[in-house]
Amino acid sequence: MHKASQHTNTQKELSLLCEQLGIDKNQQQQIQDCIHHDGIICYPTEAVWGLGCHPQSEKAFEKLLAIKQRPADKGVILVISDYSQLVPYVLLDDFHKEQLRNIWPAFVTCLLPISPDYPNYLRGNHQKIAVRFSANPVIRALCELTQTALVSTSANISGQAPVANIHEAKKTFPNGIDSFIDAPLGGEEKPSRIIEFHNDKIITHRD
């Protein structure tokens, strides 16, 4: 009974959030179908427009790299809206868990140990995975709608500046994007802070 009530409240909150963002029921279904059927979305993040797909869809990920003309060895970030979405991808000890709960949700990207089940095509040349538990309402809505972590990479041709708005996104990517989410950017003016945990200490790679 208690679990059913929590689920109902979560669904109500998600519906309200989507309504506030202007994501109607038709587009909600389109986003879900897109992510779970090897599609690619273009959406506003905290600071820039981004491209995303399901982390476990190699087909979608390869399409995303081709659209961006991005080398596979660079790796990507995963964004989440709930700790359960981390489970397939990372290995966390008690220290990691405690620190993450003190930090997230926030505009902070953490480099975390990779699970043995983590798809090799996502990692590039990196030994850890970059993850952000975002407080951004658009990212929260997308991850909740699709019930999964999402690949997040800037919406640009590799080496060029990210697109500035949805109109520029559609012009830059006339083909290959299955859903454009027309919502505001999160207002951040610089990339996220990047941290890593090492020997029970926090190392800042970018502040």
C-alpha positions in Angstrom: 0.0 0.0 0.0 2.8 2.4 0.9 4.7 1.6 -2.2 1.7 2.1 -4.4 1.1 5.5 -2.8 4.7 6.5 -3.4 4.4 5.5 -7.1 1.2 7.5 -7.5 2.9 10.6 -6.0 5.9 10.1 -8.2 3.7 9.9 -11.3 1.8 13.0 -10.3 5.0 14.9 -9.7 6.3 13.8 -13.1 3.1 14.8 -14.9 3.3 18.2 -13.2 6.9 18.6 -14.1 6.3 17.7 -17.8 3.3 20.1 -17.8 5.5 22.9 -16.5 8.2 22.2 -19.1 5.6 22.1 -22.0 6.1 18.4 -22.7 2.6 17.1 -23.5 1.5 13.5 -23.3 2.1 12.9 -27.0 5.7 14.0 -26.7 6.2 12.1 -23.5 5.2 8.9 -25.3 7.5 9.9 -28.3 10.4 10.4 -25.9 9.8 7.0 -24.3 9.5 5.2 -27.6 12.6 7.0 -29.0 14.9 6.1 -26.1 13.7 2.5 -25.9 13.9 1.9 -29.6 17.5 3.0 -30.5 16.6 6.7 -31.0 18.4 9.9 -30.3 17.0 13.0 -28.5 18.2 16.6 -28.5 17.5 18.5 -25.3 18.6 21.4 -23.1 20.8 20.6 -20.2 22.1 22.8 -17.3 24.4 24.9 -19.6 24.2 23.8 -23.2 22.1 21.8 -25.6 22.8 18.1 -25.6 22.3 14.9 -27.4 21.3 11.7 -25.7 20.3 8.1 -26.1 19.9 4.9 -24.0 23.3 3.8 -22.6 22.6 0.2 -23.5 21.7 0.8 -27.1 25.0 0.4 -29.1 23.0 1.1 -32.3 21.8 4.5 -31.0 25.2 5.3 -29.6 27.0 4.7 -32.9 24.4 6.9 -34.6 25.0 9.6 -32.1 28.8 9.5 -32.7 28.2 9.6 -36.4 25.9 12.6 -36.2 28.4 14.5 -34.1 31.5 13.2 -36.0 32.9 12.5 -32.6 35.8 9.9 -32.0 34.7 6.9 -30.0 37.7 7.1 -27.7 36.5 10.3 -25.9 33.8 8.6 -23.9 30.6 10.3 -22.7 28.7 11.4 -19.6 25.7 9.6 -18.1 23.0 11.7 -16.4 20.6 10.2 -13.9 17.6 11.3 -11.8 17.7 8.5 -9.2 20.4 6.3 -7.7 18.8 3.1 -9.0 19.7 4.2 -12.5 23.4 3.9 -11.6 23.1 0.2 -10.7 24.0 -1.3 -14.2 27.0 0.9 -14.6 29.1 1.5 -11.5 30.6 -0.2 -8.5 30.2 1.8 -5.3 31.7 1.2 -1.9 30.3 2.7 1.3 32.6 5.7 1.1 31.4 6.5 -2.5 27.8 6.1 -1.5 28.1 8.5 1.5 30.0 11.1 -0.5 27.6 11.0 -3.4 24.5 11.5 -1.1 26.2 14.5 0.4 26.9 16.0 -3.1 24.0 15.1 -5.4 21.7 16.1 -6.9 23.8 19.0 -8.2 25.7 20.4 -11.2 28.7 18.1 -10.3 30.0 15.3 -12.5 31.7 12.4 -10.6 34.2 10.0 -12.0 33.2 6.6 -10.7 34.4 3.0 -10.9 33.0 1.0 -13.8 30.9 -2.1 -13.3 31.9 -5.3 -15.2 28.6 -5.0 -17.0 29.4 -1.4 -18.3 29.2 -1.4 -22.1 32.8 -1.0 -23.5 31.6 1.2 -26.4 30.7 3.9 -23.9 33.9 4.1 -22.0 36.3 5.2 -24.8 39.9 5.3 -23.4 38.7 6.0 -19.9 39.0 3.7 -16.8 36.1 5.4 -15.0 32.6 6.6 -15.9 31.5 10.2 -15.7 28.1 10.5 -14.1 25.9 13.5 -13.0 22.8 13.2 -10.8 21.1 16.3 -12.1 18.8 18.7 -10.3 17.9 20.2 -13.7 14.1 19.8 -14.4 14.5 18.8 -18.0 17.0 16.0 -17.3 15.0 14.9 -14.3 11.9 14.6 -16.5 13.6 12.7 -19.3 15.3 10.2 -17.0 12.0 9.7 -15.1 10.0 9.3 -18.3 12.3 6.7 -19.7 13.3 5.1 -16.3 16.9 5.0 -17.3 20.2 6.8 -17.2 20.9 8.8 -20.4 24.0 9.4 -22.4 24.7 13.1 -22.4 27.0 14.9 -24.8 26.9 18.4 -26.2 24.8 19.1 -29.3 27.5 20.1 -31.8 29.6 18.8 -34.6 32.9 17.7 -33.0 35.3 20.7 -32.7 32.5 23.3 -33.1 30.5 25.3 -30.5 27.3 23.7 -29.1 24.1 24.9 -30.8 22.5 27.9 -29.0 18.8 27.0 -29.3 16.4 24.4 -30.8 16.2 26.2 -34.2 20.0 26.0 -34.5 19.9 22.4 -33.4 17.4 21.5 -36.1 19.5 23.3 -38.7 22.8 21.6 -37.6 21.2 18.2 -37.3 18.6 18.0 -40.1 18.7 14.2 -40.0 19.2 11.5 -37.3 17.5 13.2 -34.3 14.3 11.5 -33.4 13.0 13.9 -30.9 13.7 17.6 -30.1 12.7 18.8 -26.6 11.8 22.5 -26.7 12.5 23.7 -23.2 14.8 26.3 -21.5 18.5 25.8 -20.7 19.3 25.5 -17.0 21.1 28.8 -16.7 24.6 27.6 -15.9 27.3 29.6 -17.7 30.2 27.1 -17.5 30.7 23.3 -17.6 30.0 21.3 -14.5 32.5 20.7 -11.8 34.3 17.4 -12.2 35.4 15.4 -9.1 36.9 12.0 -8.4 37.2 9.9 -5.2 40.6 8.5 -4.4 41.8 6.9 -1.2 38.9 8.4 0.8 39.7 11.9 -0.6 37.9 14.0 -3.2 40.0 15.2 -6.1 38.7 18.1 -8.2 39.6 17.9 -11.9 37.6 20.9 -12.9 36.1 23.6 -10.7 
